[in-house]
Amino acid sequence: MKLNLVSSYEITVKEGQHLNKGDELGMFHFGGSTHCLVFGPDVKLAFDFHNTEPGLDATNIPVCSRIATVLTND
């Protein structure tokens, strides 16, 4: 089995742009690393979005940056 991982994507259309059947919407860029962290239901996290909001206009978070902190009951 071959597994390709998407490291990023690029959306090439703009809001309100007219498209025809078969027109390109965007592209995937393959490569990089994928990590998955799984926590139990009682774990509370505080996410750090590095002054950006999740969504289509989000900027990249720098490599080796903290993305979340586990909150304790202290």
Number of C-alpha atoms within 10 A of each C-alpha: 3 4 5 8 13 13 12 12 11 11 11 9 13 8 5 6 6 8 10 6 5 6 9 11 11 10 11 12 11 12 11 9 8 8 4 5 4 6 10 6 6 6 10 14 13 10 11 14 15 14 9 12 11 10 7 8 8 12 13 11 14 9 6 6 9 12 13 12 11 10 10 8 4 3
